[in-house]
Amino acid sequence: MAALEGKVAVITGSTSGIGARTAERFVAEGARVVIAGRRKDRGEKLAQKLGDHASFIQTDVSVEADVEAMIHHAVKRFGRLDCLVNNAGRGSQFATIADADLEEFDAVIAVHLRAVLAGMKYAARAMAAQGSGSIITVASVNGIHAGLGGHYYSAAKAASIHLTRCAAMELGEKGIRVNSISPGMTATGAFGKYGGVTADEADDHPEYAEAAIGAVMSRWQPLLSVARADDIAHAAVFLASDASRMITGHNLVVDGGISAGWPIGAVRSDRELFFRKFQEARSA
């Protein structure tokens, strides 16, 4: 039997990138999926591609009423809700602390944290009524590893990881599991959007991001393979499935080892310099 046979899922931000690939993987594993996102044309096109097991609803996750309607749509269309994947995201400018734009900070928090709480709020109501469910938030390695992402985005992702733990402690008694996934550098259109490329072009050409990531990866990541949306989608399938029934309050890091430490290729010359200078000082 397929891993998600008979389950119903809502995936936010699923008109492109990780969200779209997750929707495709969920349907392939037997789930019925609500595709939620702002771009109607892309959402309807993906739903049509996936057939009767998919339905699109236009959603701005920063608007609470949209989030409530999204969950209601899933229950009305498919009869239940087994999984919510909080995946929607937006760009975040790099800024120094001294030059922080608090309006921009609020906008990032609205999508990456407030919307996560809103999703949990309405999903928990539906799941509690049936006594089971899995809520998954796509966070980021930037939420556990400082210095790579902008301050706003990193702070929001760190908060979403801790919110996941807090929600897991409350909702466990209702049979609801709550986990997060923290991707590392993943080849999607997100990087192009941050760099000013139009959303459609960025999403249609993840190879742009793959080339850029590949150029710097060895300094940050010990595994020398560029992550793709499929890698994150497989992790989401696992956390949505009964195979992970005893996992809750967990942050599943899918980052090629970025958060584990410094890759040997990046520090080899520094180590050689350290010991050379040690011997020079000793010989002086």
Secondary structure, DSSP 8 states (H G I E B T S, - for coil): --TTTT-EEEEETTTSHHHHHHHHHHHHTT-EEEEEES-HHHHHHHHHHHGGGEEEEE--TTSHHHHHHHHHHHHHHHS---EEEE----------GGG--HHHHHHHHIIIIIHHHHHHHHHHHHHHHHT-EEEEEE--GGGTSTTSS-HHHHHHHHHHHHHHHHHHHHHGGGTEEEEEEEE-SEESTHHHHHTT--HHHHHH-HHHHHHHHHHHHHHH-SS-S-EEHHHHHHHHHHHHSGGGTT--S-EEEESTTGGG---HHHHHHHHHHHHHHHHHHHH-
